[in-house]
């Protein structure tokens, strides 16, 4: 269901973020992110002699190649459009992500390596949905493979990692009662 009708308004800005996950022939995963920012009016800009309405102020890409443990093996970063001549110069710093694992502490590690003047706000922000895309790609792909092969879900010790991670997986939800009854807590 879409949002209710808004108050009268005019569009000013559009940010588009696209993240996609791919299984490579060599077994690794490529997680690609793309971000654009577009205004509905001309933006004064001395570097680009003005940025016309509808032309991206930011047009940036990141590709992370990760293994099945979500360790970053390769990083490719491109700034096709930015508001300043020096914007593309910072992409080399994103090589600092190599060797970092997408998982607990991800944001802290990224900000430690690329926060402030060491990175680009827009490219760093793109890494947040890319991390969840990596997770969705890996775990979705693994679940699909298990279903196709008839393999059972791997045994785990303790509660599932998703327990209490959101409303649907809250320990008192009907979803948990159905999926993991041993961890269900009656709200009464």
C-alpha positions as CSV (number, residue, x, y, z in Angstrom):
1,X,0.0,0.0,0.0
2,X,1.5,3.4,-0.9
3,X,1.7,6.3,1.5
4,X,-1.4,8.5,1.9
5,X,-1.7,11.4,-0.4
6,X,0.7,14.2,0.6
7,X,0.1,17.9,1.2
8,X,0.6,20.1,-1.9
9,X,4.3,20.1,-2.7
10,X,7.0,20.3,-5.4
11,X,9.9,17.9,-5.8
12,X,13.3,19.3,-5.0
13,X,15.8,16.5,-4.7
14,X,16.0,12.8,-5.6
15,X,18.5,10.4,-4.2
16,X,18.7,7.0,-5.7
17,X,20.5,4.1,-4.1
18,X,20.7,0.8,-5.8
19,X,22.5,-2.3,-4.4
20,X,22.8,-5.6,-6.1
21,X,24.4,-8.9,-5.2
22,X,26.0,-11.3,-7.7
23,X,27.5,-14.8,-7.4
24,X,30.7,-14.9,-9.4
25,X,32.0,-17.9,-11.4
26,X,34.9,-18.1,-9.0
27,X,32.6,-18.6,-6.1
28,X,33.0,-15.1,-4.5
29,X,30.2,-12.5,-4.3
30,X,30.2,-9.1,-5.9
31,X,28.1,-6.5,-4.1
32,X,27.6,-3.4,-6.2
33,X,26.2,-0.1,-5.0
34,X,25.3,3.0,-7.0
35,X,24.2,6.4,-5.6
36,X,23.0,9.5,-7.4
37,X,21.7,12.8,-6.2
38,X,19.7,15.0,-8.6
39,X,18.1,18.4,-8.0
40,X,15.1,19.8,-9.9
41,X,16.8,23.2,-10.4
42,X,20.2,24.4,-11.5
43,X,22.9,24.3,-8.8
44,X,25.6,27.0,-9.0
45,X,29.0,25.2,-9.2
46,X,32.3,26.7,-10.2
47,X,34.0,23.4,-10.9
48,X,31.3,22.1,-13.3
49,X,30.2,25.6,-14.5
50,X,26.8,25.0,-12.9
51,X,25.0,21.7,-12.6
52,X,21.8,21.8,-14.7
53,X,18.5,20.6,-13.3
54,X,18.2,16.8,-13.7
55,X,22.0,16.2,-14.0
56,X,23.5,14.2,-11.1
57,X,25.5,16.2,-8.5
58,X,26.7,12.9,-7.2
59,X,27.0,9.8,-9.4
60,X,29.1,7.2,-7.5
61,X,29.8,3.4,-7.5
62,X,31.3,0.8,-5.3
63,X,31.9,-2.8,-5.9
64,X,32.9,-5.1,-3.0
65,X,34.1,-8.6,-3.8
66,X,33.6,-10.7,-0.7
67,X,34.0,-14.4,0.3
68,X,31.4,-16.5,1.9
69,X,32.4,-15.2,5.3
70,X,31.8,-11.7,4.1
71,X,35.5,-10.8,4.2
72,X,36.2,-8.0,1.7
73,X,38.7,-9.2,-0.9
74,X,38.6,-6.5,-3.5
75,X,37.2,-2.9,-3.7
76,X,36.5,-0.8,-6.7
77,X,35.2,2.7,-6.3
78,X,34.3,5.2,-9.0
79,X,33.1,8.8,-8.8
80,X,31.6,9.7,-12.2
81,X,30.2,13.0,-10.9
82,X,30.9,15.1,-7.8
83,X,30.6,18.8,-7.1
84,X,34.4,19.3,-6.8
85,X,37.4,18.4,-9.0
86,X,39.0,16.6,-6.1
87,X,36.1,14.3,-5.3
88,X,37.4,11.3,-7.3
89,X,40.8,11.6,-5.6
90,X,39.5,10.0,-2.4
91,X,38.3,6.8,-4.0
92,X,41.8,5.2,-3.5
93,X,41.2,5.4,0.3
94,X,38.4,2.8,0.0
95,X,41.1,0.2,-0.6
96,X,41.4,0.3,3.2
97,X,38.3,-1.8,3.3
98,X,40.2,-4.9,2.1
99,X,40.4,-7.5,4.8
100,X,37.5,-6.0,6.8
101,X,34.6,-8.4,7.5
102,X,31.0,-7.2,7.0
103,X,29.4,-8.1,10.3
104,X,29.4,-7.0,13.9
105,X,31.3,-3.7,14.3
106,X,31.0,-2.9,10.5
107,X,30.0,0.7,10.9
108,X,32.7,1.4,13.5
109,X,35.4,-0.2,11.3
110,X,34.3,1.7,8.2
111,X,34.2,5.1,10.0
112,X,37.6,4.4,11.6
113,X,39.1,3.8,8.1
114,X,37.1,6.3,6.1
115,X,35.4,8.8,8.4
116,X,35.6,12.6,8.0
117,X,38.2,13.9,5.6
118,X,39.6,10.3,5.0
119,X,36.5,9.4,2.9
120,X,33.5,10.7,1.0
121,X,30.2,11.1,2.9
122,X,28.2,9.7,0.0
123,X,30.3,6.7,-0.7
124,X,30.5,5.8,3.0
125,X,26.7,6.1,3.3
126,X,26.4,3.8,0.4
127,X,28.3,1.1,2.3
128,X,25.4,0.8,4.8
129,X,22.8,-0.7,2.5
130,X,25.6,-2.6,0.6
131,X,26.3,-4.5,3.9
132,X,22.7,-5.6,4.2
133,X,22.7,-6.5,0.5
134,X,25.8,-8.7,1.1
135,X,24.0,-10.4,3.9
136,X,20.8,-10.9,1.9
137,X,22.8,-12.2,-1.1
138,X,24.9,-14.7,0.8
139,X,22.2,-16.1,3.1
140,X,19.5,-16.1,0.5
141,X,21.8,-17.9,-1.9
142,X,22.9,-20.5,0.7
143,X,19.2,-21.1,1.7
144,X,18.3,-21.6,-2.0
145,X,21.1,-24.1,-2.5
146,X,20.0,-26.0,0.6
147,X,16.4,-26.2,-0.6
148,X,17.5,-27.4,-4.1
149,X,19.8,-30.1,-2.6
150,X,17.3,-31.2,0.1
151,X,19.9,-30.4,2.7
152,X,18.6,-29.5,6.2
153,X,19.2,-26.2,7.9
154,X,22.5,-26.3,9.8
155,X,22.3,-27.0,13.5
156,X,22.9,-24.1,15.8
157,X,23.7,-23.6,19.4
158,X,21.6,-21.1,21.1
159,X,19.0,-18.7,19.7
160,X,18.8,-17.8,16.1
161,X,20.8,-14.7,15.2
162,X,17.6,-13.0,13.9
163,X,15.8,-13.4,17.2
164,X,14.7,-9.9,18.5
165,X,16.4,-8.2,15.6
166,X,13.0,-6.7,14.5
167,X,9.3,-6.7,15.2
168,X,8.6,-9.8,13.2
169,X,11.4,-11.7,14.9
170,X,10.5,-10.5,18.4
171,X,10.4,-13.4,20.8
172,X,6.7,-12.8,21.4
173,X,5.7,-12.7,17.7
174,X,3.6,-15.3,15.9
175,X,6.5,-15.6,13.4
176,X,8.9,-16.8,16.2
177,X,6.2,-19.1,17.6
178,X,5.9,-20.7,14.2
179,X,9.6,-20.8,13.2
180,X,11.4,-21.3,16.5
181,X,8.8,-22.3,19.1
182,X,11.5,-23.2,21.6
183,X,12.4,-19.5,21.8
184,X,8.9,-18.1,21.8
185,X,7.8,-16.2,24.9
186,X,4.1,-15.8,25.5
187,X,3.4,-12.0,25.9
188,X,0.8,-12.7,28.6
